[in-house]
Amino acid sequence: MVLKQQNKLFENFLAMLVLQVSNYVFPFLTIPYLSRVLTTSHYGIILFALSITSYLGLICDYGFGLTATRDASRLHADPQAINNLLSSVTAIKLILFVIMFICALSYILLIPHYRHDYLVYLFTFLSLIYNVFFPSWLFQGLEKMRYITFVNVFMRLISVVLIFSCIRQDKDYVLIPVLNLIPIVLSLVYIQYVLHKQLLIRYLLPKLSQLIFQLQQGWHIFLSTIIGSFYATSNSFVLGLFTHNVTYVAYYANAEKIITAMNSIYGAFFSALFPQAVKLLVEDRANGLRYIKKKILQTAVLSLLISLIIFVLAKMIVLFLLGSKYLPTVNVLRILIFVPVVICISNLLVIQTIIPLGYEQILPKLYAGSSLLYLLLAYFLVSKYAYIGMALSVLIVELVVITTAYWFLKFKKIL
């Protein structure tokens, strides 16, 4: 029995690993090609549309990535309860999708600067339908990750092939969101087949009480995610909003892609570390804190070393990945490259220490204050320094978060 559980755990871990790698490797394959075929302004439009969609996706998810996954794990032996859960969550996501789609498209149509490329935004926003009808949370909760790993890798691969095959010149930029929609539709058809034919899960008409219950379940997670992710996921959107310059968005967003890839690698390490940190803090707080202090020092030194290497090689990396058109990205990368160092230490202070010790109630206040500071900094720094100002805003806010978390732990006599 124990061996079977270990095998299943390893299978799901491997599936998650492949999924994470595919999410970053495949998009990186197209960056050198698109950055050279498209003008900076047209590539900036694509990236700006994606940044809006990314934040809207957080709203559509409504925290179900945590709450619904937990419920699916608890209810896995009750088919009727699983049917009700899937139906309720999907219905809420669909309602949120319709609202977000109408609001976002209306905004684009009302702003003359964006209206000309409304088709790019329209088809990019339509990709949010993936968030609605692809219940990755359900497969994670039921520990059947192999299904979604296969379809996600297939989807990414098809998208790359289509882009290399169909995007030949700059004017083809309008086709990119359409090409991205094709594998999304195919994956949704496949995953619905898996749900209905292989897992025997059905959609039902949810009751109003079920919808209200799920909304209540996910509310606090949703609020924390939206506030906490604001200055982590919406930088390109805010930059485009403040400057109305998609070329600036292209300069910034491409540097951020490199940083996001680095953060995902560090994130995998911290996900593995979290259970061990919790266990040590519960069993022996003093020993657990010594362990975390040791990890803070080790992580800070290692991540700083990696960041310094990339800082020195920034120009070479940008020229290789993006080409000479994106030389302004070099300075953005040299600022943002220190964000992963700060985030690593922040993770150890907040996720590995504050949460296990039961002080998570301060986090919404911390993130709300940080988001407000971020908007103020971005408003003033972006207006003066454009994309460089945005990079500075992000780094300063992350430093404020880590400093606040550190002094909170000092105040509580934990560190």
Beta strands, then each sheet from edge to edge (+ up, - down):
end
